[in-house]
Amino acid sequence: MSETMPILQTVDLTKSFGMVKAASAINIQISQGELVGIVGANGSGKTTFLNLITGYLKPDRGRTLIMGQESTGLPPRLVTMLGVARSFQIPQLYTGLSVLENVLLALAAGAKRGTEYWKPLYRDPWVEESLDLLQQFGLKPYAYRPVAELPEGGRKLLDVVLSFALKPRLLLMDEPTSGVSIEDKFEVMDTLVGVLQQSDITTIFVEHDMEVVQRYSRRVLVFDNGEVIADGKPESVLTNPEVRKAILGRE
Amino acid sequence: MEQRWSLASVAAVTVAALLFVAAPLFVPGWILFLLTLALAKFMAVLAVALFLRCGLVSFGHALFYAIGAYTVGFAHKWFGVREAMLLAPLGLCLGAGAAALIGLIMARYRGVFFAMLNLAVSMILYAILLKLYWVTGGTDGLGVSTPTLLGFVPPRGSFRMLYYYFTLVMAGAVIYLVYRFLASPLGYFLKALGDNEIRIEYSGQSVRRVIYVTYVLSGALGGLAGVLVAFTVGHIVPEYAFWLQSGEFVFIALLGGYASVPGPLLGAIAFEFIRTYASKYAPYAWQMTLGIIMLLIILFQPGGLWAMYEAVAARFGRRAGGVERV
């Protein structure tokens, strides 16, 4: 991959649900190392955009390219194999397993196939790596507990850990602080951004909390009716009256 | 949770293993027959239990059971082969082979479609076994003569004991292999599949692959079970492929508990004894007896008989200050 090759590129990406345009000719480029926040009102097409990139939805028109490789129409499993991982608005966890086992499975999924694969899941290098990851995200005390015992903020973090454990080039987070209390949301974001800044992972996060986006993103994309109506630095974009009207319904 | 073997667990497994090994010395022949039958059927029950772990139920695994059993019948009828050491792996391979083909379709379906498609395929085999009389013997079935073991023809008096041990060794090997499978990443993905298919796919793992590999393994277990039951019973009929037989496997898995490997074994042994005694003491109501037992299990002990054992073991473990799980 050349240095200038974007991590993610969308070309004329379009998706409609009946009369509703959820994505309307979206053309963006995300470069290596960027931390991009996506904001917009409910139904503006933020999550649809993530679903189109990760293959959960197929576009009606347009293309997606991951590090220059065509990923349009690929199923989520193959998009993941191209180096894209995502967390969800509602955390997608294995609730019947322990916190540690959730992370072990994420590491196992990224491991090479072959005879090694048939060894027990609980193998020392994986357990150590999982515990290290949980330590980084502040979840180590819960390692041996069932997922059901995690508080909502912990579940959100674990959902990101499962994506992070895949060692992606591009990480997509869908509303990482939704459902988290006002007191805890900055703590969750501090933890997430702190770990991500130490890695080389390009990150896009969807968020409807303007304060969170302003504080943590380096670039903001504003969605409205499936269109990107603004793209730039948070301090300039989020103070724009038109943008504020689109997001909040008032200036 | 990761399983660590406590001293109490090691002692319990050792005692159970010794009881199985010493059984022929102190139990009468009819009980030895029931134990052999239970050990053989346990493998087919385990095949069904693997899918129950991830919330899928199959009402068609008698298909592989019948394939294993008819492997013995046809090998003897057409080729004069009755060597147990050859027929057991052959039945296993044919079961796995059939599952490898059928699994290509089954891995695409979930829920009621998975259950009923399995049933449908097994009923196709049942109809074939029934109608192709000149090949399969139809409703008369096929007789199986005493198998040889490494070319050795067991004397009449020791046959039952010899094949009990043969089945016991096979069951031991199956328990080891299935434990290894369940401890592997694929075994955990199987368990996780009932929780969250989306996360599995977004981890770059194929859900279909997990189901497919498990399906092939379950076919192999069903095939081996069929071979061993054919040896034990000595007669094969099309009912081996009938949906009621598949239902019996599901029944036993629920009775013993499907969340563990020993559960189906306990269930298979309990089932054979319950059926035998119920037929003897309530010959016109033995099916009702089984129905009532299933009702009680589902209402009061949904984890099956093995969960009862675990509850007792946990209480003793706590009293002894031992830690079973980490």
Interface residues (C-beta under 8 A of the other chain):
Chain A: T54 P75 P76 R77 T80 M81 A85 R86 F88 Q92 L93 Y94 T95 G96 L97 S98 E101 L104 L105 A106 A108 A109 G110 A111 Y117 W118 K119 P120 L121 Y122 Y144 L162 S163 L166
Chain B: M1 E2 R180 F181 A183 S184 P185 L186 G187 Y188 F189 K191 A192 G194 D195 N196 I198 R199 I200 E201 Y202 S203 G204 Q205 S206 V326
